[in-house]
């Protein structure tokens, strides 16, 4: 019966929110977007100057332009400094086209990505090999930049044997390699229990340094429910 702030409200209520030029939150559901706007407006924990710099909008990550066009409306070329992009889907469904669009829009961008290896991939990766025409196969094809994953004979054999652990490992490595190919050499994984990982990508070594400091804070310092997820296992 306990209620606590979700990701968006928790982030806006932190002291660090004051240092962002703009803060954007996107969701596909217009009702969710409207509810978040209302909660931000009514919150007494979020400073007004942070509220004034916050944009909440409908956005579809399968249509990168629906997000990029909103960013362009609020961010001019001379405002394109350091960016942090957090993607928090409930499954493995964010197409790689979105990452490419975000990289192209802001060339100094760090990514924090919810990588659902312990849920979605664990349950469905072998199914994607068993049924090449299935929706889950097509979904995973869009997640990876390269089309060869499902044609690899080794992966096909893992799929035939139902070896989801090896397939999940190779899927993640393929996903990560596409970021490395674009200069994101500084990478850190943070396991969130058995459910998923948070993958952090940066083109600057200081990015990982800051990320580790943020995600390894002592439990006594955590006041928001979402941050308890970061406790060491």
Buried (B, 14 or more C-beta within 10 A) or exposed (E): EEEEBBBBBBBBBBEEBEEBEEBBBBBEEEEEBEEBBEBBEEBEEBBEEBBEBBBBBBBEBEBBEBBBEBBEEEBEEEEBEEBBBBBEBEBBBBBBBBBBBBBEBBEEBBBBBBBBBBBBBBEBBBBBBEEEEBEBBEBBBBBBBEEEBBEEEEBEEBBEEEBBEBBBBBBBEBBBEBBEEBEBEBBBEBEBEEBBBBBBBBBBEEBBEBBEEBBEEEEEEBEBEBBEBBBEE
